[in-house]
Amino acid sequence: MISVEKWTTIRNLAREGYGKKAIARMLKVSRNTVRKALSTDEPPRYVRRVQADTLIAPYREQIEKMYLEKGLIGTRIYNELLKLGYTGSLTTLYRYLGTLKKEPQEKVTVRFETGPAEQAQFDWSPYKVLIAGREQLVYCFLLILSYSRYKYMTFSLDQRLNSVLEALEEGLSFFGGVPQQILIDNAKQMVLATLKDNIKYFHESFLALAGMYSFKPVACQIRRARTKGKVERPFYTVEQHFIKGNEFSSLDDLFAQRDEFLEEWNHKEHSTTLVPPAELFLKEKELLLPLPFKRYCDSLRELRKVSWDCLISVKGSRYSVPSEYAGKRVFIQIEHGYLLKVFAPDGTQLCSHELSAKKGTTNIKQEHYAALKPAPKSVPRIREVFSSTFKSGASFYQGLQNRVGLNAAYHAQKILLLREYYDDDAIEQSLVKALSFKAFSHEVVTNILRQYPFKETAPRTEGSLPLEPGYTPRSLSYYNALTH
């Protein structure tokens, strides 16, 4: 199995016009390997990981600062690292220093222009934004086509890998096509390490996205952010013309105003090209590579089990889903760091929630429980409904009351709730058996009911009912023994 990196390289070479035989010869792989890589949009499942020096890794930032900014020599850096707890050798340090190159002092940069559909630049920046009267830290993501300067902008409450990939994929969908390469910064979400000779070791998920969309990922040189100035400078515009002095009633309002601002921005004359980006984009769009048939980020959805009270747990809080999915498995996806979306196994979206700012909260939408039959709550009403619903109801309720220390109404209510999953006739037969065993509790009835099928309209169609914590299922022979 080839690595994700080689899979991406094969697809990029094919896009550039190389034949299968030429690619196989260049990468020293078989033509079957090339053919397989080009026949699927799915990246290889496994990748061989390049291990960075574990002794150097915790001190990488200090080393780069001392070597590149302060100009300290290797032995001086080594002595300073010993004070910080470094346990590696001087040779290991010099080996790492050999991968670093001091940048020239001059700041002059020659402007580099690209042709249509050749390149896009991607980056993000944090801002404190006033939302609903409260200051909120948000991350602004920008994807800009280098030729036309046509832009896509979005926001997220976090800068985790999934949010980064989501923003990048949204931008490509907004453009309706893919450039030949995308220039990025050396953020750890995408670039795990910079090896010797400025070779980049990309994150597997970012590389998989690049392979699916057939663009070449290019990371700029460390501390040379101005090489992607087309995406750096617009952040000043975002801050001065969209963030500052602006207030948003909600995150939804932030995105709505974003749409208006972005539309106006893309139709305003650019200071360098002297042409509105939207006008140049009309020419560039025709040359972009086509989008794949499915989204990469959909593959990042996580599986969750719905509890019997129709809740799923996400980041320390619980969120309701429609009652018909109680006991089943669903998929979740968090968008823009704040919006939780829940999907059925077939991909149908079931509901959405805004993520709670506090852990331990329970977030319920009442419409998710509309299909459930409400159980009576008062003691007299519970006894009345229980006795009138089941022929053996009155006798079983009396048995519950005769047991010292037992809350009869609580157990009767629990049995009434079982009507959501079993026919009344099955519950009635279970009550009769429990009476014959002289065993009075809702756990006993639940255990006996396991031999009966769920009714067709039950929220769950497979598996077994949940039990109280610490309860162990017992066979019918156990209760039968109690009568002898």
C-alpha positions in Angstrom: 0.0 0.0 0.0 1.4 3.4 -1.0 1.5 6.4 1.4 -1.0 9.2 1.2 1.9 11.5 0.1 2.8 9.3 -2.9 -0.9 8.9 -3.8 -1.3 12.7 -3.9 1.9 13.1 -6.0 0.6 10.5 -8.5 -2.6 12.4 -8.9 -0.8 15.8 -9.2 1.5 14.4 -11.9 -1.4 13.0 -13.9 -3.1 16.3 -13.8 0.0 17.9 -15.2 -0.2 15.6 -18.2 2.2 12.8 -17.4 1.2 9.3 -18.5 0.9 6.3 -16.2 4.2 4.8 -17.5 6.1 8.0 -17.0 4.7 8.5 -13.5 5.6 4.9 -12.5 9.2 5.4 -13.8 9.5 8.7 -11.9 8.2 7.4 -8.6 9.6 3.9 -9.0 6.3 2.2 -8.6 4.4 -0.2 -10.8 1.9 1.0 -13.4 -0.8 -1.0 -11.5 -0.1 1.2 -8.5 -0.4 4.3 -10.5 -3.6 3.1 -12.2 -5.1 2.2 -8.8 -4.2 5.6 -7.3 -5.9 7.4 -10.2 -9.0 5.2 -10.2 -10.3 6.2 -6.7 -10.9 9.4 -4.8 -10.4 7.7 -1.5 -6.9 8.2 0.0 -5.0 5.2 1.3 -6.1 4.3 4.8 -2.6 4.0 6.2 0.6 6.1 5.9 4.1 5.6 7.0 4.9 8.3 9.6 8.2 10.1 9.6 9.2 10.3 13.3 10.7 13.6 14.3 13.6 13.5 16.9 11.7 13.1 20.1 14.6 14.6 22.2 14.6 17.8 20.1 10.9 18.2 19.6 10.1 19.8 23.1 12.7 22.5 22.5 12.3 23.2 18.8 10.9 26.7 19.4 13.7 27.8 21.8 16.3 26.4 19.4 15.0 28.2 16.4 14.8 31.5 18.3 18.4 31.2 19.7 19.8 30.1 16.3 17.8 32.1 13.8 17.0 35.2 15.7 19.8 35.6 18.3 22.5 34.1 16.1 23.9 31.8 18.9 26.4 29.1 18.0 25.7 25.4 18.5 27.7 24.9 21.7 26.0 28.0 23.3 22.6 26.7 22.4 23.5 23.3 23.8 24.5 24.7 27.1 21.2 26.7 27.3 19.2 23.6 26.5 20.9 21.6 29.3 19.5 24.2 31.7 16.0 23.6 30.4 16.3 19.8 30.9 17.5 18.7 27.5 19.0 15.1 27.6 20.1 14.6 24.0 23.6 14.9 22.7 25.4 17.8 21.0 25.5 15.7 17.8 21.7 15.4 17.8 21.4 19.2 18.2 23.8 19.9 15.3 21.8 17.4 13.2 18.7 19.5 13.8 20.5 22.8 13.3 21.5 21.5 9.9 17.9 21.5 8.9 17.6 25.2 9.7 18.8 27.9 7.4 19.3 31.5 8.4 17.2 33.9 6.4 18.9 36.9 4.7 18.4 40.2 6.5 16.9 42.1 3.6 13.2 42.5 3.5 12.8 43.2 -0.2 10.6 40.7 -1.9 10.0 40.4 -5.6 6.3 40.2 -6.4 5.4 36.9 -8.0 2.3 36.7 -10.1 0.6 33.5 -11.2 -1.6 32.7 -14.1 -5.3 31.9 -14.0 -6.1 28.8 -11.9 -2.5 28.2 -11.0 -2.6 29.0 -7.3 -4.7 29.9 -4.2 -3.4 31.1 -0.8 -5.0 30.0 2.5 -4.5 31.3 6.0 -6.4 32.4 9.1 -6.2 34.9 12.0 -7.9 35.3 15.4 -10.1 38.2 16.3 -12.2 39.3 19.2 -15.7 40.0 18.0 -18.7 41.5 19.8 -21.5 38.9 19.6 -24.7 39.4 21.5 -23.1 42.0 23.7 -20.2 39.7 24.7 -16.7 39.6 23.3 -16.1 36.3 21.6 -12.8 34.9 20.2 -13.4 33.8 16.6 -11.0 32.6 13.8 -11.3 34.1 10.4 -10.3 31.9 7.5 -9.4 33.3 4.0 -8.9 31.5 0.7 -7.8 33.7 -2.2 -7.2 32.9 -5.8 -3.8 34.4 -6.6 -4.7 35.5 -10.1 -8.1 37.1 -9.8 -7.9 37.9 -6.0 -11.4 36.4 -5.7 -11.9 35.6 -2.0 -13.8 33.3 0.3 -14.1 34.1 4.0 -15.6 32.1 6.9 -15.4 31.9 10.6 -15.0 29.3 13.3 -14.9 29.2 17.1 -11.8 27.0 17.0 -8.8 26.4 14.8 -8.7 22.6 15.1 -7.7 20.4 12.2 -11.3 19.6 11.2 -12.3 23.3 11.3 -9.3 24.2 9.1 -10.1 21.5 6.5 -13.8 22.5 6.6 -12.9 26.1 5.8 -10.6 25.1 3.0 -13.2 22.7 1.5 -15.9 25.3 1.8 -13.7 27.8 -0.1 -13.1 25.4 -3.0 -16.9 24.7 -3.2 -17.5 28.5 -3.2 -15.1 28.8 -6.2 -16.7 25.9 -7.9 -13.3 24.5 -8.8 -9.8 23.8 -7.7 -6.5 25.6 -8.5 -3.3 23.6 -9.3 -1.7 24.4 -6.0 -2.6 25.9 -2.6 0.0 27.9 -0.7 -0.3 27.6 3.1 1.5 28.7 6.2 3.5 26.2 8.4 0.6 25.8 10.9 0.9 22.6 12.9 -2.6 21.6 11.8 -1.3 21.0 8.3 2.5 20.8 8.5 3.7 18.4 11.1 7.5 18.9 10.5 10.0 20.6 8.3 12.7 18.1 7.4 16.1 18.6 5.8 16.3 20.8 2.6 12.9 22.4 3.6 11.0 19.2 2.9 7.6 19.4 4.5 5.9 16.5 6.3 2.1 17.2 5.9 -0.7 16.0 8.2 -2.3 12.9 6.8 -5.8 14.3 6.7 -4.7 17.5 4.9 -2.8 15.4 2.4 -5.8 13.2 1.9 -8.0 16.3 1.2 -5.3 17.5 -1.3 -5.4 14.2 -3.1 -9.1 14.1 -3.3 -9.3 17.6 -4.8 -6.1 17.0 -6.9 -4.2 20.2 -5.8 -0.6 20.4 -4.9 0.0 21.5 -1.3 2.8 24.0 -0.9 4.0 25.4 2.4 5.9 28.7 2.4 9.4 28.9 4.0 9.5 29.3 7.8 9.4 33.0 8.8 8.7 34.0 5.2 5.0 34.7 5.5 5.3 37.6 3.1 5.7 35.0 0.3 1.9 34.6 0.6 1.2 38.3 0.9 -1.9 38.0 -1.3 -3.7 36.3 1.7 -1.8 38.1 4.4 -2.7 41.7 3.5 -6.5 41.2 3.2 -6.7 40.4 6.9 -6.1 44.1 7.5 -9.2 44.9 5.5 -11.2 42.3 7.4 -10.1 43.9 10.7 -10.6 47.5 9.8 -13.7 47.2 7.6 -15.6 44.3 9.0 -14.6 43.5 12.6 -13.8 46.9 14.2 -16.9 48.9 15.3 -19.2 46.1 14.3 -21.5 44.1 16.5 -23.4 40.9 15.7 -26.6 39.7 17.4 -25.6 36.0 17.0 -23.2 33.8 15.1 -25.8 33.4 12.4 -25.8 37.1 12.1 -22.0 37.1 11.8 -22.3 34.8 8.8 -25.1 36.7 7.2 -23.2 40.0 7.4 -20.1 38.1 6.1 -22.0 37.2 3.0 -22.9 40.9 2.3 -19.3 42.1 3.0 -17.7 39.4 0.9 -20.0 40.1 -2.1 -19.1 43.8 -2.0 -15.4 43.1 -1.4 -15.2 40.8 -4.5 -16.8 43.4 -6.7 -14.6 46.3 -5.5 -11.6 47.3 -7.7 -8.4 45.7 -6.5 -5.5 48.1 -5.8 -2.9 45.9 -7.6 -4.8 44.5 -10.6 -7.1 47.6 -10.9 -9.9 45.2 -11.8 -12.7 43.8 -9.5 -11.8 40.2 -8.4 -15.3 39.1 -9.5 -14.6 40.2 -13.1 -11.2 38.4 -13.3 -12.8 35.4 -11.7 -15.1 34.9 -14.7 -12.0 34.1 -16.7 -10.2 32.1 -14.1 -13.2 29.9 -13.1 -13.2 28.2 -16.5 -9.7 26.9 -16.0 -10.2 25.5 -12.4 -10.1 21.8 -12.0 -13.6 20.2 -11.3 -14.7 19.4 -7.8 -14.9 15.8 -6.6 -18.3 14.2 -6.4 -18.4 14.1 -2.6 -17.0 16.2 0.3 -13.9 15.1 2.2 -15.1 16.5 5.6 -18.2 14.2 5.5 -15.8 11.3 6.1 -14.7 13.0 9.4 -18.2 12.5 11.0 -18.1 10.7 14.3 -20.4 7.9 15.5 -22.6 8.3 18.6 -25.0 6.0 20.4 -28.4 7.6 21.3 -29.5 6.9 24.9 -33.0 5.7 25.7 -33.9 9.2 26.8 -33.1 10.4 23.2 -29.8 12.1 24.1 -26.2 11.9 22.7 -23.1 13.1 24.5 -20.8 15.6 22.8 -17.9 17.4 24.5 -19.2 16.9 28.0 -22.8 17.9 27.3 -26.0 16.1 26.1 -28.2 17.0 23.1 -31.6 15.6 22.1 -32.4 13.8 18.8 -35.8 12.7 17.5 -37.2 10.0 19.7 -37.4 7.4 16.8 -33.6 7.1 17.0 -33.5 6.2 20.7 -31.1 3.3 21.2 -29.8 3.6 17.6 -26.5 5.0 16.3 -26.2 8.3 14.5 -23.3 10.4 13.1 -22.3 13.9 14.3 -20.4 16.7 12.7 -19.4 20.0 14.3 -19.3 22.9 11.9 -17.5 26.2 12.4 -16.6 25.2 16.0 -20.1 25.9 17.3 -22.8 24.1 15.3 -23.6 20.4 16.1 -25.3 18.6 13.2 -26.7 15.0 13.7 -27.1 12.7 10.7 -28.9 9.3 10.2 -26.8 6.4 8.9 -28.0 7.2 5.4 -26.6 10.7 5.6 -30.0 12.5 6.2 -29.6 15.4 8.6 -31.8 14.8 11.7 -31.3 18.0 13.7 -28.8 20.6 14.8 -27.8 22.3 18.0 -25.5 25.2 19.0 -22.8 23.7 21.2 -23.2 24.7 24.9 -20.5 27.0 26.3 -20.6 25.0 29.6 -20.0 21.3 30.1 -22.5 19.2 31.9 -25.6 20.8 30.3 -28.5 19.0 28.8 -29.9 20.7 25.6 -33.4 19.5 24.6 -35.7 20.4 21.8 -39.3 19.5 22.8 -40.3 18.5 19.2 -37.9 15.5 19.5 -40.2 14.0 22.1 -43.5 14.8 20.4 -44.1 11.2 19.2 -43.7 9.8 22.7 -46.8 9.0 24.8 -46.7 11.1 28.0 -46.7 9.0 31.2 -48.9 10.1 34.1 -47.1 11.8 36.9 -49.3 12.0 40.0 -49.7 8.9 42.2 -53.5 8.6 41.9 -53.3 9.1 38.1 -50.5 6.5 37.8 -52.5 3.9 39.7 -55.7 4.7 37.7 -54.0 4.4 34.3 -52.0 1.3 35.3 -55.0 -0.5 36.6 -57.2 0.4 33.6 -54.7 -0.4 31.0 -53.8 -3.9 32.1 -56.2 -6.7 33.3 -53.6 -7.6 35.9 -52.7 -4.0 36.6 -54.7 -3.6 39.8 -53.4 -6.9 41.3 -49.8 -6.1 40.4 -50.1 -2.6 41.8 -51.4 -4.0 45.0 -48.4 -6.3 45.1 -46.1 -3.3 44.6 -47.7 -1.6 47.6 -47.4 -4.6 49.8 -43.7 -4.7 49.4 -42.1 -2.7 52.3 -39.9 0.2 51.2 -41.0 0.0 47.6 -42.3 3.1 45.7 -45.2 1.5 43.9 -46.0 4.5 41.7 -42.4 4.8 40.5 -42.3 1.1 39.4 -45.8 1.4 37.8 -44.7 4.5 35.9 -41.6 2.7 34.6 -43.8 -0.2 33.3 -46.1 2.3 31.6 -43.2 3.8 29.7 -42.5 0.3 28.3 -45.6 0.7 26.1 -43.5 2.8 23.8 -41.6 -0.4 22.8 -44.0 -3.3 23.5 -47.6 -4.0 22.8 -50.0 -3.9 25.8 -50.7 -7.6 25.4 -47.0 -8.5 25.8 -46.8 -6.3 28.9 -50.0 -7.9 30.3 -48.5 -11.4 29.8 -45.3 -10.3 31.6 -47.3 -9.0 34.5 -49.1 -12.3 34.8 -45.8 -14.2 34.9 -44.4 -11.8 37.5 -47.5 -12.2 39.6 -47.0 -16.0 39.5 -43.4 -15.5 40.6 -44.6 -13.1 43.3 -41.8 -10.8 42.0 -42.9 -7.1 42.0 -40.7 -4.5 40.3 -40.3 -2.9 36.9 -36.9 -4.6 36.5 -38.6 -8.0 36.7 -41.2 -7.0 34.0 -38.5 -5.6 31.8 -36.5 -8.8 32.0 -39.5 -11.0 31.2 -40.4 -8.7 28.2 -37.1 -9.6 26.5 -38.6 -12.7 25.1 -41.2 -10.7 23.2 -40.5 -8.7 20.0 -40.6 -4.9 19.8 -43.7 -3.5 18.2 -43.3 -2.0 14.7 -43.5 1.6 15.8 -40.9 1.2 18.6 -38.1 3.8 18.6 -35.6 1.0 18.4 -35.7 -2.1 16.2 -32.7 -4.1 17.4 -30.9 -5.0 20.6 -32.3 -5.0 24.1 -33.8 -2.5 26.5 -31.5 -0.7 28.9 -31.3 -1.8 32.5 -30.9 0.2 35.7 -27.3 0.7 36.8 -26.1 -2.4 38.6 -29.0 -4.6 37.5 -28.1 -8.1 36.3 -30.6 -9.9 34.1 -32.0 -13.1 35.6 -33.6 -16.1 34.0 -37.3 -17.0 34.5 -36.2 -20.0 36.5 -34.8 -17.6 39.2 -38.3 -16.2 39.8 -39.9 -19.6 39.5 -37.7 -20.8 42.3 -39.0 -18.1 44.6 -42.5 -19.7 44.6 -41.2 -23.0 45.9 
